[in-house]
Amino acid sequence: MPFGLKVPSKNTLIFRGVAGGFAGLVYSSNKYAQDARTRLAQRVSFLADRLCGVHEMPRTVTVYITAPPGDGLEKSRTWFREYVKPILVAGAVDYEIKEAKSPGQIETSVMEEIIQRRPEQQSNAGFTSTADNMNNKKKSEVVYDGILATGRNAGASFSSEGCREDKGLDIFCCRRNLGNVKSHIIQEFNNLSLPLEFSHTLDIPE
């Protein structure tokens, strides 16, 4: 060969072929993922350009993150950062993250929040003035645009025996013993959503 170059050996050709194949797969996977994120971001970008009314609250969603079975919580965090967060940012949708470190914490957390809201609604059920009714109505109105479950356990918590999302944001809970919570929940909750008084990221206590 010219310039003193030697013909590569068989092992070198095999190594280059395998390395090039893996590099091509990684590049194509990243490119397709980026194209999908860009395409989805463009579909929701009109939400960021939409004017917000004077009495309209910002869009807010709650994101539940749980660890996949047999894996750590960091993988679900990575899924959220790579696939979910760019879409929320493109649509100017505010979000609050709740992390559950073990199965069952999501159901318990949602049920406890509903239990805490029940006495407030029952105390306001008596006779009150018109001004008090307006104030109570404003306090009870929570602009809530959805719940996102990241991780297999998080999805199962809402779709199986725990709490499930039905008809938008109406949360119905099945009868279940909460252990440390001395109550049983029956299917009687209409238009109840989780409160917004949470930090940006909240670990659900065990």
C-alpha positions as a Markdown table, in Angstrom:
| # | Residue | x | y | z |
|---|---|---|---|---|
| 1 | Met | 0.0 | 0.0 | 0.0 |
| 2 | Pro | 1.2 | 3.6 | -0.6 |
| 3 | Phe | 2.8 | 5.7 | 2.1 |
| 4 | Gly | 3.9 | 2.6 | 3.9 |
| 5 | Leu | 0.4 | 1.7 | 5.1 |
| 6 | Lys | -0.3 | -1.9 | 6.0 |
| 7 | Val | -3.5 | -3.8 | 5.3 |
| 8 | Pro | -5.4 | -4.0 | 8.6 |
| 9 | Ser | -5.6 | -7.5 | 10.1 |
| 10 | Lys | -8.8 | -9.5 | 10.4 |
| 11 | Asn | -9.2 | -8.7 | 14.1 |
| 12 | Thr | -8.8 | -5.0 | 13.4 |
| 13 | Leu | -11.5 | -5.1 | 10.8 |
| 14 | Ile | -13.8 | -7.0 | 13.1 |
| 15 | Phe | -13.2 | -4.5 | 15.9 |
| 16 | Arg | -13.8 | -1.5 | 13.7 |
| 17 | Gly | -17.0 | -3.0 | 12.3 |
| 18 | Val | -18.4 | -3.8 | 15.8 |
| 19 | Ala | -17.4 | -0.4 | 17.2 |
| 20 | Gly | -18.8 | 1.4 | 14.2 |
| 21 | Gly | -22.0 | -0.5 | 14.4 |
| 22 | Phe | -22.5 | 0.3 | 18.1 |
| 23 | Ala | -21.6 | 4.0 | 17.5 |
| 24 | Gly | -24.1 | 4.1 | 14.7 |
| 25 | Leu | -26.8 | 2.6 | 17.0 |
| 26 | Val | -26.1 | 5.1 | 19.8 |
| 27 | Tyr | -26.1 | 8.0 | 17.4 |
| 28 | Ser | -29.3 | 7.0 | 15.7 |
| 29 | Ser | -31.0 | 6.4 | 19.0 |
| 30 | Asn | -30.0 | 9.8 | 20.4 |
| 31 | Lys | -31.0 | 11.5 | 17.2 |
| 32 | Tyr | -34.4 | 9.8 | 17.0 |
| 33 | Ala | -35.0 | 10.6 | 20.7 |
| 34 | Gln | -34.1 | 14.3 | 20.2 |
| 35 | Asp | -36.3 | 14.5 | 17.1 |
| 36 | Ala | -39.2 | 13.0 | 19.1 |
| 37 | Arg | -38.7 | 15.5 | 21.9 |
| 38 | Thr | -38.5 | 18.4 | 19.4 |
| 39 | Arg | -41.7 | 17.2 | 17.7 |
| 40 | Leu | -43.6 | 16.9 | 21.0 |
| 41 | Ala | -42.3 | 20.3 | 22.2 |
| 42 | Gln | -43.6 | 21.9 | 19.1 |
| 43 | Arg | -47.0 | 20.4 | 19.6 |
| 44 | Val | -47.3 | 21.9 | 23.1 |
| 45 | Ser | -45.5 | 25.2 | 22.5 |
| 46 | Phe | -48.8 | 26.9 | 21.8 |
| 47 | Leu | -49.6 | 26.6 | 25.6 |
| 48 | Ala | -46.6 | 28.8 | 26.4 |
| 49 | Asp | -47.7 | 31.4 | 23.9 |
| 50 | Arg | -51.3 | 31.5 | 25.2 |
| 51 | Leu | -52.2 | 34.6 | 27.2 |
| 52 | Cys | -53.2 | 34.0 | 30.8 |
| 53 | Gly | -56.2 | 35.7 | 32.2 |
| 54 | Val | -56.2 | 38.0 | 35.2 |
| 55 | His | -58.1 | 35.5 | 37.4 |
| 56 | Glu | -56.5 | 32.4 | 35.8 |
| 57 | Met | -54.0 | 30.4 | 37.7 |
| 58 | Pro | -50.9 | 28.9 | 36.1 |
| 59 | Arg | -51.1 | 25.4 | 34.8 |
| 60 | Thr | -49.7 | 22.9 | 37.4 |
| 61 | Val | -49.3 | 19.2 | 37.3 |
| 62 | Thr | -48.0 | 16.8 | 40.0 |
| 63 | Val | -45.3 | 14.3 | 39.0 |
| 64 | Tyr | -45.0 | 11.1 | 41.0 |
| 65 | Ile | -41.7 | 9.3 | 40.7 |
| 66 | Thr | -41.0 | 5.8 | 42.0 |
| 67 | Ala | -38.1 | 3.5 | 41.4 |
| 68 | Pro | -38.5 | 0.7 | 38.9 |
| 69 | Pro | -38.7 | -2.9 | 40.3 |
| 70 | Gly | -35.2 | -4.0 | 41.3 |
| 71 | Asp | -33.6 | -0.7 | 40.4 |
| 72 | Gly | -32.9 | 2.7 | 42.0 |
| 73 | Leu | -34.8 | 5.9 | 42.0 |
| 74 | Glu | -32.2 | 7.6 | 39.9 |
| 75 | Lys | -33.3 | 5.8 | 36.7 |
| 76 | Ser | -36.8 | 7.2 | 37.1 |
| 77 | Arg | -35.3 | 10.7 | 37.7 |
| 78 | Thr | -33.3 | 10.3 | 34.5 |
| 79 | Trp | -36.5 | 9.3 | 32.5 |
| 80 | Phe | -38.2 | 12.4 | 33.8 |
| 81 | Arg | -35.3 | 14.7 | 33.0 |
| 82 | Glu | -34.9 | 13.3 | 29.5 |
| 83 | Tyr | -38.4 | 12.6 | 28.3 |
| 84 | Val | -41.0 | 14.5 | 30.5 |
| 85 | Lys | -39.4 | 17.7 | 31.7 |
| 86 | Pro | -38.6 | 19.1 | 28.2 |
| 87 | Ile | -42.3 | 18.7 | 27.2 |
| 88 | Leu | -43.4 | 20.5 | 30.4 |
| 89 | Val | -40.9 | 23.3 | 29.9 |
| 90 | Ala | -41.9 | 23.8 | 26.2 |
| 91 | Gly | -45.6 | 24.1 | 27.3 |
| 92 | Ala | -44.8 | 26.4 | 30.2 |
| 93 | Val | -46.5 | 24.0 | 32.5 |
| 94 | Asp | -45.4 | 24.2 | 36.2 |
| 95 | Tyr | -44.8 | 20.9 | 38.0 |
| 96 | Glu | -44.3 | 19.6 | 41.4 |
| 97 | Ile | -42.3 | 16.4 | 42.0 |
| 98 | Lys | -43.1 | 13.8 | 44.7 |
| 99 | Glu | -40.8 | 10.9 | 45.1 |
| 100 | Ala | -41.8 | 7.6 | 46.7 |
| 101 | Lys | -39.0 | 5.4 | 47.8 |
| 102 | Ser | -41.1 | 2.2 | 48.3 |
| 103 | Pro | -44.3 | 0.8 | 46.9 |
| 104 | Gly | -47.5 | 1.9 | 48.5 |
| 105 | Gln | -46.3 | 5.3 | 49.6 |
| 106 | Ile | -48.2 | 7.1 | 46.8 |
| 107 | Glu | -51.6 | 5.6 | 47.7 |
| 108 | Thr | -51.0 | 6.4 | 51.4 |
| 109 | Ser | -49.9 | 10.0 | 50.6 |
| 110 | Val | -53.0 | 10.7 | 48.4 |
| 111 | Met | -55.4 | 9.2 | 50.9 |
| 112 | Glu | -53.9 | 11.2 | 53.8 |
| 113 | Glu | -54.3 | 14.4 | 51.8 |
| 114 | Ile | -57.9 | 13.6 | 51.1 |
| 115 | Ile | -58.5 | 12.7 | 54.8 |
| 116 | Gln | -57.0 | 16.1 | 55.8 |
| 117 | Arg | -59.3 | 17.9 | 53.4 |
| 118 | Arg | -62.5 | 16.2 | 54.6 |
| 119 | Pro | -62.7 | 18.0 | 58.0 |
| 120 | Glu | -62.2 | 21.3 | 56.3 |
| 121 | Gln | -65.1 | 20.7 | 53.9 |
| 122 | Gln | -67.3 | 19.4 | 56.7 |
| 123 | Ser | -66.6 | 22.4 | 58.9 |
| 124 | Asn | -67.6 | 24.7 | 56.0 |
| 125 | Ala | -70.9 | 22.8 | 55.4 |
| 126 | Gly | -72.9 | 24.8 | 58.0 |
| 127 | Phe | -74.6 | 28.2 | 57.6 |
| 128 | Thr | -72.1 | 30.9 | 56.6 |
| 129 | Ser | -72.4 | 34.3 | 55.1 |
| 130 | Thr | -72.1 | 35.1 | 51.4 |
| 131 | Ala | -68.6 | 36.6 | 51.9 |
| 132 | Asp | -67.4 | 33.5 | 53.8 |
| 133 | Asn | -68.8 | 31.3 | 51.1 |
| 134 | Met | -66.9 | 33.2 | 48.4 |
| 135 | Asn | -63.7 | 33.0 | 50.5 |
| 136 | Asn | -64.1 | 29.3 | 51.1 |
| 137 | Lys | -64.9 | 28.7 | 47.4 |
| 138 | Lys | -61.7 | 30.5 | 46.4 |
| 139 | Lys | -59.7 | 28.4 | 48.9 |
| 140 | Ser | -61.1 | 25.2 | 47.6 |
| 141 | Glu | -60.6 | 26.0 | 43.9 |
| 142 | Val | -57.3 | 24.4 | 43.0 |
| 143 | Val | -56.3 | 24.8 | 39.4 |
| 144 | Tyr | -54.9 | 21.3 | 38.6 |
| 145 | Asp | -54.1 | 20.0 | 35.2 |
| 146 | Gly | -53.1 | 16.4 | 35.8 |
| 147 | Ile | -51.0 | 13.8 | 37.4 |
| 148 | Leu | -47.9 | 12.2 | 35.8 |
| 149 | Ala | -46.6 | 8.9 | 37.1 |
| 150 | Thr | -43.0 | 8.1 | 36.2 |
| 151 | Gly | -42.0 | 4.5 | 37.0 |
| 152 | Arg | -43.8 | 1.2 | 36.8 |
| 153 | Asn | -44.8 | 1.3 | 40.4 |
| 154 | Ala | -46.2 | 4.8 | 40.2 |
| 155 | Gly | -48.4 | 3.8 | 37.3 |
| 156 | Ala | -49.6 | 0.7 | 39.0 |
| 157 | Ser | -50.5 | 2.8 | 42.1 |
| 158 | Phe | -53.0 | 4.7 | 40.1 |
| 159 | Ser | -54.3 | 2.0 | 37.8 |
| 160 | Ser | -54.8 | -0.9 | 40.2 |
| 161 | Glu | -55.9 | -1.3 | 43.8 |
| 162 | Gly | -54.7 | 2.1 | 45.1 |
| 163 | Cys | -55.9 | 5.4 | 43.9 |
| 164 | Arg | -56.8 | 5.9 | 40.3 |
| 165 | Glu | -57.4 | 8.9 | 38.1 |
| 166 | Asp | -60.8 | 9.0 | 36.4 |
| 167 | Lys | -62.7 | 11.8 | 34.5 |
| 168 | Gly | -59.9 | 14.3 | 34.4 |
| 169 | Leu | -58.8 | 15.0 | 38.0 |
| 170 | Asp | -61.5 | 13.3 | 40.0 |
| 171 | Ile | -59.7 | 11.0 | 42.4 |
| 172 | Phe | -61.5 | 7.9 | 43.7 |
| 173 | Cys | -60.0 | 5.7 | 46.4 |
| 174 | Cys | -61.0 | 2.2 | 47.2 |
| 175 | Arg | -61.6 | 1.0 | 50.8 |
| 176 | Arg | -58.2 | 0.4 | 52.2 |
| 177 | Asn | -56.6 | 0.2 | 55.6 |
| 178 | Leu | -53.9 | 2.9 | 56.0 |
| 179 | Gly | -52.3 | 1.4 | 59.0 |
| 180 | Asn | -51.1 | 4.6 | 60.8 |
| 181 | Val | -54.1 | 6.5 | 59.5 |
| 182 | Lys | -57.2 | 5.6 | 61.5 |
| 183 | Ser | -59.6 | 5.8 | 58.7 |
| 184 | His | -61.0 | 3.8 | 55.8 |
| 185 | Ile | -61.6 | 5.5 | 52.5 |
| 186 | Ile | -64.7 | 4.8 | 50.4 |
| 187 | Gln | -65.5 | 5.9 | 46.9 |
| 188 | Glu | -67.0 | 9.3 | 47.9 |
| 189 | Phe | -64.5 | 11.9 | 46.7 |
| 190 | Asn | -65.6 | 14.3 | 44.0 |
| 191 | Asn | -63.2 | 16.8 | 42.3 |
| 192 | Leu | -60.6 | 16.5 | 45.1 |
| 193 | Ser | -57.1 | 17.3 | 44.1 |
| 194 | Leu | -53.9 | 17.4 | 46.0 |
| 195 | Pro | -52.9 | 20.7 | 47.6 |
| 196 | Leu | -50.2 | 22.9 | 46.0 |
| 197 | Glu | -48.4 | 23.7 | 49.2 |
| 198 | Phe | -45.4 | 21.5 | 48.5 |
| 199 | Ser | -41.8 | 22.2 | 47.7 |
| 200 | His | -40.5 | 21.7 | 44.2 |
| 201 | Thr | -39.4 | 18.2 | 45.2 |
| 202 | Leu | -40.9 | 16.3 | 48.1 |
| 203 | Asp | -39.9 | 12.9 | 49.5 |
| 204 | Ile | -43.0 | 11.0 | 50.7 |
| 205 | Pro | -42.1 | 9.9 | 54.2 |
| 206 | Glu | -42.2 | 6.2 | 55.0 |
